Amino acid sequence: MSERESEPGSEREPESGSEPEPEFTATRVRIERWPRELTRAGEVRIEDGRLSLLTSYGTEIDSAPLGTVRAGRPWFAKDDEAVAKVNGTRYRISGSGRFLEALKKATGHA
């Protein structure tokens, strides 16, 4: 059972013999590490017990085991925004859809 979250038109076509789908993927995500924007079209991926933040080119910004990631939505944030602490670094993630819900499900807190 995989859950896939993405913007219309951003889904990738499965290739024959490709790796299995990640548990959660959100593309076209804005990722910031205050005070700097790292990418406007990045990707958030939950796969094999890890959270990965990727640039629009697929380069890894940061990743960590799910058990060490802390995430939430501040009271002032919009519905599609979250703050995640990955390896001690705070990232603001916008446009990620149901990222927090998927993270809770993947860590068994749903």
N, C-alpha and C positions, 0 to 999 in steps of 0.2 A: 504494500500500500504506500504509494508515494503521493505527496502533496506538492503541487507545482503552482506557483503564483508568479505571474508576469504581466506586463502591459501588453495590450493588443499589438500584434505584429512583431513582438520581440522573441517569440518562441523559436527555438532552434529545431530543425528537422532531425529526427533520430537517424543515425547512420547505422548501416548494418555492421554488426560486430562491435558496436560502440559500448562504452561502459554503461552500467545501469544508471537510471535517473536518480538525482539526489533527492533527499527527503523534502527539501524546500529550496526553491530558487526564486529570487526576485531580481529582475533586470531593470535597467534604466533608473537605478537608485542613486540618489545624491548622498555622498559620504563626506562628512566634514570632520576634521580634527581641529578644534578651535585654536586659532581664529581662521584657519585656512580650509578652503574647499579642496578635497583631494580628487574627486571625480563627480561629474554630473550624470553620468550614465554608467555607473558601476553595477556590481552584482553582489548580492548577499546569498550565500549558499550554506545550507546545513546538510552535511553528508558524512557518513561514517563516524558519527559522534563528534564532529568538529564544526565550528562556525568559521567560515572564510569570508573575508571582505576582499573583493577584487575590483580592479580598475576596469574601464571600458575595453581595454586591450587584453584583459585576462591576467594581468600581473597581480600577484597577491599583495595587498596592502597589509593585512594582518590575519592571523588565524589562531585558534586556540581550541582545546577540548571543551565541549559544551558545559561540563561541570565547573569550569573556571570562569565562564562568561556570566556577567551580571547585566541585565537589561531591564528597561522599564520605560514608562512614558511619563515625563514630568507633567504637572498639572497645567502648564502653559502651552504644551505642545499640541500641534494639530493631530487629527486622527491617524494620519499616515506617517507620523514621526515617532522616533524612538531614540533613546540614548543607550548605548551598549559600552560596557567596559571590557575590553579585550586586552589581556596581558598588561593590565594597569593603565592602559590608554583609553580615554573616553572618546567615543565616536558618536556623532549625531547622524542618524540615518533617516532620510526622507524619501517617501514614495515606495516604501517597502511592503505595502499591503498588510498582510496578516503575519508579519515577521514575529511579533511577540507571542502570538497564539501558536505558531509553529515551533518556536523555541521552547515554550512550556510543554507542548506535546512531546517534543523530542527528548526533553529532560525528565519526563514523567511527572510533571507538575500540573497536568491538565485535568 
